[in-house]
């Protein structure tokens, strides 16, 4: 029987059952994977998450390159057009609106603004929520009470009403103010999640060991505890991104969002509401489907991340 190769700790050689001279040895490789590598393997095995990632990736690519490749301007009004708009055709894949603008151009250009609002408002909400929750959960005491009472105030405020008022008086139909408004009003949920994780981890053995060797509180907070709390936070951030994309469409549909010279999916739906009674279904259908597919894809990604980042799940 062949003896294990002691010079190679990453492999073991096992002899055949007959221990004969012609028996081939089998090499078993031992691979060490980090927590994030294991999470990526679990994520790839989640079929709906993979589908969602493909759909969302397509939407991002459409937002980046679509306006460059599309020959039509979503704002340009041609001299000759059919009242009420043309249905989908080879010349206009998604049809035209009541003044002759190409609906496909609206969807492609709207992807850039809607996805931008969703992604950057999510990042703002994530940064603010993580900072507030980390400080409240790690410091505790009076600081925790004050910060959590502020969070309670945010939860008690009628969210949609505040969004509409803030969009009207501070957004002024511009992209950056709307991103700031959505992001600064979406962080309380993340702060609650981070605080709960920090309360359960701040007395853990590895944190006590870090304190014992003189590691600073800042490094303990953001280097040792925060990486262990990122799983639920990342999932919550994906849900906030999907929610803010729908929220932008809702605000723009009511006329409180972006101006008409900045095409978004919400703007396209807002302009379509006047002709729906005439049977012009294509004007609202395609922007609505773009919103539905994007939000559904993000939710699939969130489900996959939830399972992948759960240490109890198996490959």
TORROGU-513480 format. One record per atom (N, C-alpha, C, O, CB): residue in three letters; x, y, z. Coordinates in steps of 0.1 Angstrom, whole numbers, plus 5000, padded with zeros to 4 digits. Glycine has a CB too. Layout:
REM residues N
AlaXYZ
...
This chain:
REM residues 315
Unk500849885000
Unk500050005000
Unk500950125000
Unk501850135008
Unk499050005012
Unk500550224991
Unk501450344991
Unk501150435003
Unk500050455007
Unk501050424978
Unk502250485008
Unk502250575020
Unk501850715016
Unk502250755005
Unk503550575028
Unk501150795024
Unk500850935021
Unk502051015019
Unk503050995026
Unk499950995032
Unk502051105010
Unk503151195007
Unk503151295018
Unk502451395017
Unk503051254993
Unk504051285028
Unk504151385039
Unk504751515035
Unk504751605042
Unk504951325050
Unk505351515023
Unk505951645018
Unk504851735012
Unk505151855010
Unk507051615008
Unk503651685010
Unk502651765004
Unk501451765013
Unk500651675012
Unk502251724989
Unk501351865022
Unk500251865032
Unk498851895025
Unk497851865031
Unk500451975042
Unk498851945013
Unk497551975006
Unk497051854999
Unk495951864992
Unk497652084997
Unk497651734999
Unk497251624992
Unk497451494999
Unk498551485006
Unk497851614978
Unk496651394998
Unk496851265004
Unk496751164992
Unk495951174983
Unk495751235014
Unk497551054993
Unk497550954983
Unk497050824989
Unk497550774999
Unk498950934977
Unk496050774984
Unk495350654989
Unk495650534980
Unk495450554968
Unk493850674991
Unk496050424985
Unk496250304977
Unk495050234973
Unk493950254979
Unk497150214984
Unk495150144963
Unk494050074958
Unk493649954968
Unk494449934977
Unk494250014945
Unk492549894966
Unk492049794975
Unk492949664975
Unk493049594985
Unk490649754972
Unk493649644964
Unk494449524964
Unk495849544968
Unk496649444970
Unk494449464950
Unk496249664970
Unk497649694974
Unk498649634965
Unk499849614969
Unk497949644989
Unk498249614952
Unk499149554942
Unk500149654937
Unk500049774939
Unk498349494931
Unk501149604929
Unk502149684924
Unk501649774913
Unk502149884911
Unk503349604919
Unk500549734906
Unk500049814895
Unk498949904899
Unk498349964890
Unk499649724884
Unk498649914911
Unk497549994916
Unk497850144915
Unk498950184920
Unk497049964930
Unk496950224909
Unk497250374908
Unk496750444921
Unk495750404927
Unk496450434896
Unk497550534925
Unk497250614937
Unk496250724933
Unk496250774922
Unk498450674943
Unk495350754943
Unk494350854941
Unk494750984949
Unk494950964961
Unk492950804945
Unk494851094943
Unk495251214950
Unk493951294953
Unk493151334945
Unk496151294941
Unk493851324966
Unk492651404971
Unk493251544975
Unk493951554985
Unk491951334983
Unk492751644968
Unk493251784971
Unk492351844981
Unk491051834980
Unk493251864958
Unk492951914991
Unk492151985001
Unk492252134998
Unk493352194999
Unk492651955015
Unk491152194995
Unk491052334992
Unk490452425003
Unk489452385008
Unk490252354979
Unk491152525007
Unk490752615017
Unk489952735011
Unk490552805003
Unk491852655026
Unk488752755015
Unk487952865009
Unk487552965020
Unk487352925032
Unk486652805003
Unk487653085016
Unk487253195026
Unk485653195026
Unk484953135019
Unk487753325021
Unk485153275036
Unk483753295037
Unk483053345025
Unk482053305021
Unk483453385049
Unk483753445018
Unk483153505006
Unk483253414995
Unk482353414986
Unk483853635003
Unk484253324994
Unk484353234983
Unk483253124985
Unk482653084975
Unk485653164983
Unk482953084997
Unk481852994999
Unk480553054996
Unk479652994990
Unk481852945014
Unk480353184999
Unk479153254996
Unk478953264981
Unk477753244976
Unk479153395002
Unk479953294974
Unk479853294959
Unk479453164953
Unk478653154944
Unk481153344953
Unk480053054959
Unk479652924954
Unk478152894956
Unk477452844948
Unk480452814960
Unk477652934968
Unk476252914971
Unk475352994962
Unk474352954957
Unk475952944986
Unk475853124960
Unk475053214951
Unk474953154937
Unk473853164931
Unk475753354951
Unk475953104932
Unk475953044918
Unk475052924917
Unk474452904906
Unk477353004913
Unk474852854928
Unk473952744928
Unk472452784929
Unk471552694927
Unk474252644939
Unk472152904932
Unk470852954933
Unk470353004919
Unk470753104914
Unk470753074943
Unk469452924913
Unk469052944899
Unk468353074897
Unk468653144888
Unk468252834894
Unk467453104906
Unk466653234904
Unk467553354906
Unk467453454899
Unk465553244914
Unk468553344915
Unk469453454917
Unk470353474904
Unk470653584901
Unk470353424929
Unk470753364898
Unk471553374886
Unk470753434875
Unk471253514867
Unk472053234881
Unk469453394874
Unk468553464864
Unk468453604867
Unk468453694858
Unk467153394864
Unk468153644879
Unk468053784883
Unk469353864880
Unk469253974876
Unk467753794898
Unk470453804883
Unk471753874880
Unk471853894865
Unk472354004861
Unk472953794885
Unk471453804857
Unk471553824842
Unk470653934838
Unk470954014829
Unk471253694835
Unk469353934843
Unk468454034839
Unk468954174843
Unk468854274836
Unk467054004845
Unk469354184856
Unk469854314861
Unk471054364854
Unk471254474851
Unk470054304876
Unk471954264850
Unk473154304843
Unk472754354829
Unk473454444824
Unk474054184841
Unk471754294823
Unk471354344810
Unk470754484811
Unk471054564802
Unk470254244804
Unk469954514822
Unk469454644824
Unk470554744826
Unk470454854820
Unk468554644836
Unk471654704833
Unk472754804835
Unk473454824822
Unk473754944819
Unk473754744845
Unk473654724814
Unk474354744801
Unk473454824792
Unk473954904784
Unk474654604794
Unk472154804792
Unk471254884784
Unk471355034789
Unk471255124780
Unk469854834785
Unk471455054802
Unk471455194807
Unk472755254802
Unk472755384800
Unk471355194822
Unk473855184801
Unk475155244798
Unk475255264783
Unk475655374779
Unk476255154803
Unk474955154775
Unk475255164761
Unk474055194752
Unk474155234741
Unk475855034756
Unk472855164758
Unk471655184750
Unk471455324744
Unk471155334732
Unk470455154758
Unk471555434752
Unk471355564746
Unk472455594736
Unk472155684727
Unk471455664757
Unk473555534736
Unk474555554725
Unk474255484712
Unk474455544701
Unk475955504730
Unk473655364713
Unk473355284701
Unk471955324695
Unk471755304683
Unk473455144705
Unk471055364704
Unk469655394699
Unk469655514690
Unk470255624693
Unk468755414711
Unk469055504678
Unk469155614668
Unk468155724672
Unk468255834666
Unk468855574654
Unk467155704681
Unk466155804683
Unk466455884696
Unk466955824706
Unk464755734684
Unk465956004696
Unk466056084708
Unk464756084715
Unk463656104709
Unk466456234704
Unk464756044728
Unk463456034735
Unk462756164737
Unk461556164741
Unk463655964749
Unk463456274735
Unk462756404738
Unk462356474724
Unk461456554724
Unk463756504745
Unk462956434713
Unk462656494700
Unk461256464696
Unk460856344696
Unk463756444690
Unk460556564691
Unk459256554686
Unk459256574671
Unk459556684667
Unk458256654693
Unk458956474663
Unk459056484648
Unk457956574643
Unk456956594650
Unk458956344642
Unk458156624631
Unk457156714625
Unk455956644621
Unk454856694622
Unk457756784613
Unk456056514616
Unk454956434612
Unk454756324621
Unk455656244623
Unk455156394597
Unk453556304627
Unk453256194635
Unk451856164635
Unk450956254632
Unk453856224650
Unk451456044640
Unk450056004640
Unk449456044654
Unk450056004664
Unk449955854638
Unk448356114654
Unk447756144667
Unk447456014675
Unk446855924670
Unk446456224665
Unk447856014688
Unk447655904696
Unk448855804696
Unk448955714704
Unk446455834692
Unk449755814686
Unk450955734685
Unk450755614676
Unk449555564674
Unk451255684699
Unk451855554672
Unk451855434663
Unk452055314672
Unk452855324682
Unk452955444652
Unk451455204669
Unk451755074676
Unk453155024673
Unk453755074663
Unk450654974673
Unk453554924680
Unk454954864677
Unk455054824662
Unk454154764657
Unk455254754686
Unk456254854656
Unk456454814643
Unk457954794641
Unk458754804651
Unk455954924633
Unk458454754629
Unk459854744627
Unk460654874628
Unk461754874632
Unk460154684613
Unk459954984624
Unk460655114625
Unk460755154640
Unk461755214644
Unk459955214617
Unk459655124647
Unk459655164662
Unk459255044669
Unk458055004670
Unk458655284664
Unk460154974675
Unk459954844682
Unk458854854692
Unk458054754694
Unk461154784687
Unk458854954700
Unk457854974711
Unk456855074708
Unk456055114717
Unk458555014724
Unk456755114695
Unk455755214691
Unk456155354694
Unk457255384698
Unk454455184698
Unk455255454692
Unk455455594695
Unk454355644704
Unk453355584705
Unk455555674682
Unk454655764710
Unk453655824719
Unk452755914711
Unk452855914699
Unk454355894731
Unk451955994718
Unk450956074711
Unk451556194703
Unk450956254695
Unk449956134721
Unk452856224706
Unk453556334698
Unk454656274689
Unk455456354684
Unk454056434708
Unk454756144688
Unk455656084678
Unk456956044684
Unk457856004676
Unk455856174667
Unk457156054697
Unk458456014703
Unk458555864704
Unk457555794706
Unk458656084717
Unk459755814702
Unk459955664702
Unk459855614716
Unk460655654725
Unk461255624695
Unk459055514719
Unk458855454732
Unk460055374736
Unk460455364748
Unk457555374733
Unk460655304726
Unk461855224729
Unk463055314734
Unk463755284743
Unk462355154716
Unk463155434728
Unk464155534732
Unk463855574747
Unk464755604755
Unk464255654723
Unk462555594750
Unk462255624764
Unk462655524774
Unk463155554784
Unk460755654765
Unk462355394770
Unk462755284779
Unk464255274781
Unk464755254792
Unk462155154774
Unk464955284770
Unk466455274770
Unk467055384778
Unk467855364787
Unk467055264756
Unk466655504775
Unk467255624783
Unk466655624797
Unk467355674806
Unk466855754775
Unk465455584799
Unk464855584812
Unk465655484821
Unk465655504834
Unk463455544812
Unk466155374816
Unk466955274824
Unk468155344830
Unk468455314842
Unk467455164815
Unk468755434823
Unk469955504829
Unk469555584841
Unk470255574851
Unk470555594818
Unk468455654841
Unk468155744852
Unk467555654864
Unk467855674875
Unk467155854848
Unk466655564860
Unk465955484871
Unk466955394878
Unk466955384890
Unk464855404865
Unk467855334871
Unk468855244877
Unk469855334885
Unk470255284896
Unk469655164867
Unk470255444880
Unk471155534887
Unk470555574901
Unk471155574911
Unk471455664879
Unk469255614900
Unk468555654913
Unk468555534923
Unk468855554935
Unk467055694910
Unk468255414918
Unk468155294927
Unk469555264933
Unk469555244945
Unk467655184919
Unk470555264925
Unk471855224930
Unk472455324939
Unk472955294950
Unk472855204918
Unk472455454936
Unk473155554944
Unk472355584957
Unk472855614967
Unk473355684936
Unk470955584956
Unk470155604968
Unk470455484978
Unk470355504990
Unk468655624965
Unk470555364972
Unk470955244980
Unk472255264987
Unk472355234999
Unk470955124972
Unk473255314980
Unk474555334986
Unk474555444997
Unk475155425008
Unk475555384976
Unk473755554995
Unk473655655006
Unk472955595018
Unk473355615029
Unk472855775000
Unk471855525016
Unk471155465027
Unk471955365034
Unk471955355046
Unk469855395022
Unk472855285027
Unk473655185033
Unk474755255041
Unk475055205053
Unk474255105022
Unk475355355036
Unk476455425044
Unk475955485057
Unk476455465067
Unk477155535035
Unk474855565056
Unk474255625067
Unk473755525077
Unk473955535089
Unk473155725063
Unk473055425072
Unk472455325081
Unk473555245089
Unk473455215100
Unk471655225074
Unk474655205081
Unk475755135088
Unk476455215098
Unk476655165109
Unk476755085077
Unk476655345096
Unk477355435105
Unk476455445118
Unk476955435129
Unk477655565099
Unk475255475116
Unk474355505128
Unk474155375136
Unk474255375148
Unk472955555123
Unk473855255129
Unk473755135136
Unk474955085143
Unk474855025154
Unk473255025126
Unk476155105136
Unk477355055142
Unk477655135155
Unk478055075165
Unk478555065132
Unk477555265154
Unk477855345166
Unk476855315177
Unk477255305189
Unk477755505163
Unk475555305174
Unk474555275184
Unk474755145191
Unk474655125203
Unk473155285178
Unk475055035182
Unk475254905188
Unk476454885195
Unk476554805205
Unk475154805177
Unk477554945191
Unk478854925198
Unk479055015211
Unk479454965221
Unk480054955188
Unk478655135210
Unk478755235221
Unk477755205232
Unk478055195244
Unk478755375217
Unk476455185227
Unk475355165237
Unk475055285246
Unk475455395243
Unk475755045245
Unk474355255256
Unk474055355266
Unk473255475261
Unk472255455253
Unk475255415272
Unk473555595265
Unk472855715261
Unk472955735245
Unk471955775239
Unk473455845268
Unk474055715240
Unk474255725225
Unk473255635218
Unk472655685208
Unk475655695221
Unk473155515222
Unk472255425216
Unk470755465217
Unk470055465207
Unk472355285222
Unk470455515229
Unk469055565231
Unk468755685222
Unk467655685216
Unk468855595246
Unk469655775221
Unk469355895213
Unk469255855198
Unk468255905192
Unk470455995215
Unk470155775193
Unk470155745179
Unk468855655176
Unk468255675165
Unk471355665175
Unk468555565184
Unk467355485182
Unk466055565183
Unk465055535176
Unk467255365191
Unk466055665191
Unk464855755191
Unk464655835178
Unk463555855174
Unk464855845204
Unk465855875173
Unk465755935160
Unk465255845149
Unk464455885140
Unk467255995156
Unk465755715150
Unk465255615140
Unk463655595142
Unk462955585132
Unk465955485142
Unk463255595154
Unk461855585157
Unk461055695151
Unk459955675146
Unk461555575172
Unk461555815152
Unk460855935146
Unk460755915131
Unk459755945125
Unk461656065149
Unk461855865124
Unk461755835110
Unk460655735106
Unk459955745096
Unk463155795104
Unk460555635115
Unk459555525112
Unk458155585115
Unk457255535108
Unk459855405121
Unk458055675123
Unk456655735126
Unk456155835116
Unk454955855115
Unk456655795140
Unk457055885108
Unk456655985098
Unk456055915086
Unk456555815082
Unk457956075093
Unk454955975081
Unk454355915069
Unk455255925057
Unk455556035052
Unk452955985065
Unk455855805054
Unk456955805044
Unk456655865031
Unk457355955025
Unk457455665043
Unk455555815025
Unk455155865011
Unk454856015011
Unk455256085001
Unk453955785006
Unk454156065021
Unk453856205022
Unk455156285022
Unk455256385015
Unk452956235034
Unk456056245031
Unk457356325032
Unk458156315018
Unk458656415014
Unk458256265043
Unk458156195012
Unk458756184999
Unk458156284989
Unk458956354982
Unk458656044994
Unk456856294988
Unk456256384979
Unk456556524982
Unk456856604973
Unk454756354979
Unk456456564994
Unk456756704998
Unk458156734995
Unk458456844990
Unk456356725013
Unk459056655000
Unk460456674998
Unk460856684983
Unk461656764979
Unk461356575005
Unk460256594975
Unk460556594960
Unk460056724954
Unk460656774945
Unk459856474954
Unk458956774959
Unk458356894953
Unk459157024957
Unk459457104948
Unk456956914957
Unk459557034969
Unk460157154974
Unk461757154974
Unk462357254973
Unk459757184988
Unk462357034974
Unk463757024974
Unk464356954962
Unk465456984957
Unk464256944987
Unk463556854956
Unk464056784944
Unk464056874932
Unk464956874924
Unk463156664942
Unk462956954930
Unk462857054919
Unk463056984906
Unk463557044896
Unk463957164921
Unk462656854905
Unk462756784892
Unk464156744888
Unk464356714876
Unk462156864882
Unk465156754897
Unk466456724893
Unk466956584899
Unk466356534909
Unk467456834898
Unk467956524892
Unk468356394895
Unk469056384909
Unk468656294917
Unk469256334885
Unk470056464911
Unk470856444923
Unk470056474936
Unk470156394946
Unk472056544923
Unk469156584936
Unk468356604949
Unk467456484951
Unk467256444963
Unk467556724947
Unk466856424941
Unk466056304943
Unk466756184948
Unk466256114957
Unk465356264930
Unk467956164944
Unk468856054949
Unk469056084964
Unk468955984972
Unk470156044941
Unk469456204968
Unk469656234982
Unk468456214990
Unk468556165001
Unk470256384983
Unk467356264985
Unk466056244993
Unk465756094995
Unk465456065007
Unk464856314985
Unk465756014985
Unk465455874986
Unk466455804995
Unk466155725004
Unk465455804972
Unk467755844994
Unk468755775002
Unk468655815017
Unk468755725025
Unk470155804997
Unk468455945019
Unk468455995033
Unk467155955041
Unk467055975053
Unk468656145034
Unk466155905033
Unk464955865040
Unk464755715040
Unk463755655045
Unk463755925033
Unk465855635035
Unk465755495035
Unk466655415044
Unk466655295044
Unk466055445021
Unk467455495052
Unk468455425060
Unk467955365074
Unk468755285079
Unk469555525063
Unk466855405080
Unk466555355093
Unk466455205094
Unk466955145104
Unk465255415097
Unk465955135084
Unk465854985085
Unk467254925086
Unk467454835093
Unk465154935072
Unk468154975078
Unk469554925078
Unk470154955092
Unk470954865097
Unk470454985067
Unk469955065097
Unk470555105110
Unk470055005121
Unk470854965130
Unk470255245114
Unk468754965120
Unk468254875130
Unk468854735129
Unk469254675139
Unk466654865128
Unk469054695116
Unk469754565114
Unk471154565119
Unk471554465126
Unk469754525099
Unk471954665116
Unk473354675120
Unk473354685135
Unk474254615141
Unk474054795114
Unk472554765141
Unk472554775156
Unk472354635163
Unk473054595172
Unk471454875161
Unk471354565158
Unk471054435163
Unk472254335162
Unk472554255171
Unk469754375156
Unk472854335150
Unk474054255149
Unk475154295158
Unk475854205163
Unk474554255134
Unk475354425160
Unk476454465168
Unk476254435183
Unk477154405190
Unk476654625167
Unk474954445187
Unk474654405201
Unk474954265204
Unk475354225215
Unk473154435204
Unk474754175194
Unk475054035196
Unk476553995194
Unk476953895199
Unk474253955187
Unk477254085188
Unk478654055185
Unk479654125193
Unk480854085194
Unk478954075170
Unk479254235200
Unk480254315207
Unk480854245219
Unk481954285224
Unk479654445211
Unk480154145224
Unk480754075236
Unk481253935232
Unk481553855240
Unk479654055246
Unk481453915219
Unk482053785214
Unk483453775218
Unk484153875221
Unk481853775199
Unk483953645218
Unk485353625222
Unk486353695214
Unk487353745219
Unk485653475222
Unk486153695200
Unk487153765192
Unk487253915194
Unk488253975192
Unk486853735177
Unk486053975198
Unk486054115201
Unk486854145215
Unk487654235216
Unk484654175202
Unk486554055224
Unk487254065237
Unk488754045235
Unk489554115242
Unk486753965248
Unk489153955227
Unk490553935224
Unk491254055218
Unk492354095221
Unk490753805215
Unk490454115208
Unk490954235202
Unk491154355212
Unk492154425211
Unk490054285190
Unk490154365221
Unk490354475231
Unk491554445240
Unk492254535244
Unk489054485240
Unk491754315243
Unk492854275253
Unk494254315247
Unk495154345255
Unk492754135256
Unk494354305234
Unk495654335228
Unk495754485224
Unk496754525218
Unk495954255216
Unk494754565228
Unk494854705225
Unk494454765212
Unk494754875208
Unk496254745227
Unk493554685205
Unk493054735192
Unk492054845195
Unk491254835205
Unk492354615185
Unk492054955187
Unk491255065189
Unk489755035186
Unk489454935179
Unk491655185180
Unk488855105192
Unk487455085190
Unk487055105176
Unk486155025171
Unk486555175199
Unk487655195169
Unk487255215155
Unk487655095147
Unk486855055138
Unk488055345149
Unk488855035149
Unk489254925141
Unk488354795145
Unk488054715136
Unk490754895144
Unk488054785158
Unk487154675162
Unk485854685155
Unk485254585151
Unk487054675177
Unk485254805155
Unk483954825149
Unk483954795134
Unk483054715130
Unk483554975151
Unk484854845126
Unk484754835112
Unk485654735106
Unk485454695094
Unk485054975106
Unk486554675114
Unk487454575108
Unk487054435113
Unk487254335106
Unk488854605112
Unk486554425125
Unk486254295131
Unk484754265132
Unk484354155129
Unk486854285145
Unk483954355136
Unk482554325138
Unk481754345125
Unk480954265122
Unk481954415149
Unk481954455118
Unk481154495107
Unk481154385096
Unk480154345091
Unk481654625101
Unk482354325092
Unk482354215082
Unk481454095086
Unk480854035077
Unk483654165080
Unk481254075099
Unk480453965103
Unk478953995103
Unk478053915103
Unk480753915117
Unk478654125101
Unk477254175101
Unk476754215087
Unk475654265086
Unk477054295111
Unk477654195077
Unk477354245064
Unk476254165057
Unk475654215048
Unk478554255056
Unk476054035060
Unk475153955053
Unk473754015052
Unk473254045041
Unk475053825059
Unk473054035064
Unk471754095064
Unk471654235058
Unk470654275052
Unk471154095077
Unk472754305060
Unk472854445055
Unk472754445039
Unk472054525033
Unk474054515060
Unk473554355033
Unk473654355019
Unk472254315013
Unk471854375003
Unk474654255014
Unk471554215019
Unk470254185015
Unk469254295016
Unk468454325007
Unk469754055023
Unk469354365027
Unk468454485029
Unk468654595019
Unk467754655014
Unk468554535043
Unk469954615016
Unk470254715006
Unk469754684992
Unk469354774985
Unk471854735005
Unk469754554988
Unk469154524975
Unk467654544975
Unk467154594965
Unk469454374972
Unk467054514986
Unk465554544987
Unk465254694986
Unk464254734980
Unk464954484999
Unk466154774993
Unk465954924992
Unk466154974978
Unk465455064974
Unk466954995002
Unk467154914971
Unk467354964957
Unk466054934948
Unk465655014941
Unk468554884951
Unk465554814950
Unk464254784942
Unk463154874947
Unk462354924938
Unk463954634945
Unk463054894960
Unk461954984964
Unk462155124959
Unk461155194956
Unk461954984980
Unk463355174958
Unk463555314954
Unk463355334939
Unk462955434934
Unk464955364957
Unk463555224931
Unk463255234917
Unk461755244915
Unk461255324907
Unk463755104909
Unk460955164923
Unk459455174922
Unk459055304927
Unk458155364922
Unk458855064930
Unk459755354938
Unk459355484944
Unk459555604934
Unk458755694934
Unk460155504957
Unk460655594927
Unk460855704917
Unk459755704906
Unk459255804902
Unk462255684910
Unk459355584902
Unk458255574892
Unk456955624898
Unk456155694891
Unk458055424888
Unk456655594911
Unk455455644917
Unk455455794919
Unk454455864916
Unk455355584931
Unk456655854923
Unk456755994924
Unk456556064911
Unk455856164910
Unk458056034931
Unk457256014901
Unk457156074888
Unk455856064881
Unk455356144874
Unk458256014878
Unk455155944884
Unk453855924879
Unk452856034884
Unk451956074877
Unk453355784883
Unk453056074897
Unk452156174903
Unk452656314899
Unk451956414903
Unk452156154918
Unk453656334892
Unk454156464887
Unk455056534897
Unk455256654896
Unk452956544885
Unk455556464907
Unk456456524917
Unk457956484915
Unk458756524923
Unk456056484931
Unk458256414904
Unk459556364902
Unk460356444892
Unk460456574893
Unk459556224898
Unk460956374883
Unk461756444873
Unk460956524863
Unk459856494861
Unk462656344866
Unk461656624857
Unk460956694846
Unk460956614833
Unk461556514832
Unk461656834844
Unk460156664824
Unk459956594811
Unk461256584803
Unk461356494794
Unk458856654803
Unk462156674805
Unk463456674797
Unk464456564802
Unk465456544797
Unk464056804797
Unk464056494813
Unk464856394819
Unk464056264819
Unk463156244828
Unk465356424833
Unk464256184809
Unk463356064807
Unk463655954817
Unk464855914818
Unk463456014793
Unk462655904824
Unk462755794833
Unk461555704831
Unk460655744824
Unk462855834848
Unk461655584836
Unk460455494835
Unk459255554841
Unk458155534836
Unk460755354841
Unk459455624852
Unk458255684859
Unk457655794850
Unk456455814850
Unk458655734872
Unk458555874844
Unk458055984835
Unk457255924824
Unk456255974820
Unk459256064830
Unk457755814818
Unk457055754806
Unk455755704811
Unk454755724803
Unk457855634801
Unk455555644822
Unk454255604827
Unk453355724830
Unk452155724827
Unk454455524840
Unk453955834835
Unk453155954838
Unk452556014826
Unk451356054825
Unk454056054845
Unk453356014815
Unk452856074802
Unk451855984795
Unk451056024787
Unk454056094793
Unk451955854799
Unk451055754792
Unk449655754798
Unk448755704791
Unk451655614793
Unk449455804810
Unk448155784816
Unk447055864809
Unk445855824811
Unk448255834831
Unk447355964801
Unk446356034794
Unk445755964782
Unk444656004777
Unk446856174790
Unk446555864777
Unk446055794765
Unk445655654767
Unk445355584757
Unk447155804754
Unk445755604779
Unk445455464782
Unk443955434778
Unk443655324773
Unk445655434796
Unk443055534780
Unk441655514777
Unk441455504762
Unk440355454758
Unk440855624783
Unk442455544754
Unk442255534739
Unk442755404734
Unk442755374722
Unk443055644733
Unk443255314743
Unk443755184738
Unk445155174734
Unk445655074729
Unk442955134727
Unk445955284737
Unk447355284734
Unk448155214745
Unk448855284753
Unk447855434732
Unk448055084745
Unk448655004756
Unk450155004756
Unk450754994767
Unk448154864755
Unk450755014744
Unk452255004743
Unk453055114751
Unk454155084755
Unk452655004729
Unk452455224752
Unk453155334758
Unk453355314773
Unk454455354778
Unk452355474756
Unk452455254779
Unk452555224794
Unk453155084796
Unk453755054806
Unk451255234801
Unk452854984787
Unk453254844789
Unk454754834790
Unk455254764799
Unk452654764778
Unk455454884780
Unk456954854780
Unk457754924791
Unk458554854797
Unk457454904766
Unk457455054795
Unk458155104807
Unk457755024819
Unk458555004828
Unk457855254808
Unk456454994820
Unk456054914832
Unk456654784833
Unk457054734844
Unk454554894832
Unk456854714821
Unk457554584821
Unk459054594825
Unk459554514832
Unk457354514808
Unk459654704821
Unk461054734824
Unk461154744840
Unk462054694845
Unk461554854817
Unk460254824846
Unk460254834860
Unk460054704867
Unk460754664876
Unk459254934865
Unk459054624862
Unk458654494869
Unk459854394868
Unk460154334877
Unk457454434862
Unk460454384856
Unk461554294854
Unk462754334863
Unk463454244869
Unk461954284839
Unk463054464863
Unk464254504871
Unk464054474886
Unk464854424893
Unk464454654869
Unk462854514891
Unk462554494905
Unk462554344908
Unk463054304919
Unk461254554909
Unk461954264900
Unk461854114902
Unk463354064902
Unk463653974910
Unk461054054891
Unk464154104893
Unk465554054892
Unk466254094905
Unk467054014910
Unk466254114880
Unk466154214910
Unk466754254922
Unk466254174934
Unk467054134943
Unk466554404925
Unk465054144934
Unk464454064945
Unk465053914944
Unk465353854955
Unk462954054945
Unk465253864932
Unk465853734931
Unk467253734936
Unk467753644943
Unk465753684916
Unk467953844932
Unk469353854937
Unk469453864952
Unk470253804959
Unk470053984931
Unk468453934958
Unk468353944973
Unk468153814979
Unk468753784990
Unk467354044977
Unk467253734973
Unk467053594979
Unk468253514978
Unk468553444987
Unk465853534971
Unk468953524966
Unk470153444965
Unk471253484975
Unk471953404981
Unk470753454951
Unk471453614977
Unk472353664987
Unk472053625001
Unk472853595009
Unk472453824986
Unk470753625004
Unk470353585018
Unk470753435020
Unk471253405031
Unk468753595019
Unk470553355010
Unk470853215012
Unk472453195012
Unk472953115019
Unk470253125002
Unk473053265003
Unk474553255002
Unk475253305014
Unk476353245017
Unk474953324989
Unk474853405020
Unk475553465031
Unk475153405045
Unk475653445055
Unk475253615032
Unk474153305044
Unk473753235057
Unk474853125059
Unk474953035052
Unk472353175055
Unk475553135070
Unk476553035073
Unk476052895076
Unk476752805075
Unk477453075085
Unk474752885079
Unk474152755081
Unk473752685068
Unk473452565069
Unk472952775090
Unk473752755057
Unk473352685045
Unk474552605039
Unk475652635042
Unk472952785034
Unk474252505032
Unk475252405027
Unk475352425012
Unk474352465005
Unk474952265031
Unk476552385006
Unk476752384992
Unk475952274985
Unk475952254973
Unk478252374989
